[in-house]
Structures are given as C-alpha cells and as structure tokens.
C-alpha cells in the first residue's frame, strides 16, 4: 500500500468489452504438423542447395516452430484470449578468401507454417552473388546512386524508432516532440502500422490493454501524426 503514496495519480478505465467484426488469422493449426524430423529435413535441403552453389561457404541454418497464447483479464470483466503461431528460418554464411571474410545473414518468419524455405535459400545465394561485385566510385561525382535492400529497413528506421518512442516524446528528447500535425518529411513518405495482415508476425486482434487493433499512421504524406 505504501507504494501507492508515490508518483502521480493515474486516471484511466479498463476496457469493459471487445468487438471484432473481421477476426485476423494469427494461428495456423498446421504448425503442429511440423515435426522435428520434418524441420531437420528442410534444414538439410537448405544446406544442400547452398553447398551446390559454393561448398566453401560455412553455413548455419536455424529453423524454429513455436506457438503461444495471449490472455487478458481485468477487473472490469474483460476476458480475451488469442493463440499465435510462428515459423522462422535464419541462415548465416561465412566465406573466407585470402585476407577477406564475407558474412551474409538472411531471415524470414511467418505465422503460417507455409514458409517458403527454398525461396529464402535462393535469396541468400542472391546476396552472396551480388556481394562479389565491388562498387567503383567516381571521386569527382557529386551525387552517388544508392540502392537500399529491403532487409536494411530495420537499420534505416532506427532513428524513427527513437523519435516515436513514447518515453522520448514525453520527456521532450525526441526530435519530433511537439511536431504533431506539421510536415517534417517529403510528401512521398508515409509510415503506417498495420496489425491486420493474416499470419504476419506482429499481427494481433487486440493490443495489450484489450483494445481492438487498428491501423495507425505515424507519418502520412510527410506529416507527423
């Protein structure tokens, strides 16, 4: 009880009811069909395919199937439960040549057991193949063409993750604090969170408070929301 004497008063009400018109698919029943033996065979197929491309690559493959259940109960009578499944594949490869070492990493995950394993292996090989090409830059060029691979999006978004962090916004240490409704980016730039894609790894029917999940725009046509 003494702990309640410290800090600011928090005024809020718990969610009492929940209604979802179109339920999002977050659990694949066939995840149970992925036995250890089947997963091992899939891993061996990946290793064999990459070895066909280049036997000098040291390969490490990790395949993991998991399932869990999320439940929310509160004092207002809300009682929610949702099952989630996940099948993930991680491929790591190292190639040593003379005094150089090349490391390639590729991963994919889905809420469905129908993960295109061999497609991931082929994309891994694609990354290795293109890593052989060395960029040649003109020292006198003022503008250089840059192409970002889709897998680089996590790195590119690190600054935005910091900027939209609730703690940073509240304490006014975010560069976007107080910028709601203002145009801070190009009109062609939009960042949207969509938790309503069937079997997407972070899709869900309700959030941590029991509220129905919905699409949210962080940046829309360059404007901070």
Residue, then its C-alpha position, 0 to 999 in steps of 0.5 A: x500500500x505504501x507504494x501507492x503514496x508515490x508518483x502521480x495519480x493515474x486516471x484511466x478505465x479498463x476496457x469493459x468489452x471487445x468487438x471484432x467484426x473481421x477476426x485476423x488469422x494469427x494461428x495456423x493449426x498446421x504448425x503442429x504438423x511440423x515435426x522435428x524430423x520434418x524441420x531437420x529435413x528442410x534444414x538439410x535441403x537448405x544446406x544442400x542447395x547452398x553447398x551446390x552453389x559454393x561448398x566453401x561457404x560455412x553455413x548455419x541454418x536455424x529453423x524454429x516452430x513455436x506457438x503461444x497464447x495471449x490472455x487478458x483479464x481485468x477487473x472490469x470483466x474483460x476476458x480475451x484470449x488469442x493463440x499465435x503461431x510462428x515459423x522462422x528460418x535464419x541462415x548465416x554464411x561465412x566465406x573466407x578468401x585470402x585476407x577477406x571474410x564475407x558474412x551474409x545473414x538472411x531471415x524470414x518468419x511467418x505465422x503460417x507454417x507455409x514458409x517458403x524455405x527454398x525461396x529464402x535459400x535462393x535469396x541468400x545465394x542472391x546476396x552472396x552473388x551480388x556481394x562479389x561485385x565491388x562498387x567503383x566510385x567516381x571521386x569527382x561525382x557529386x551525387x552517388x546512386x544508392x540502392x537500399x535492400x529491403x532487409x536494411x529497413x530495420x537499420x534505416x528506421x532506427x532513428x524513427x524508432x527513437x523519435x516515436x518512442x513514447x518515453x522520448x516524446x514525453x520527456x521532450x528528447x525526441x526530435x519530433x516532440x511537439x511536431x504533431x500535425x506539421x510536415x517534417x518529411x517529403x510528401x512521398x513518405x508515409x509510415x503506417x502500422x498495420x496489425x491486420x495482415x493474416x499470419x504476419x508476425x506482429x499481427x494481433x486482434x487486440x493490443x495489450x490493454x484489450x483494445x481492438x487493433x487498428x491501423x495507425x499512421x505515424x507519418x502520412x504524406x510527410x506529416x507527423x501524426 
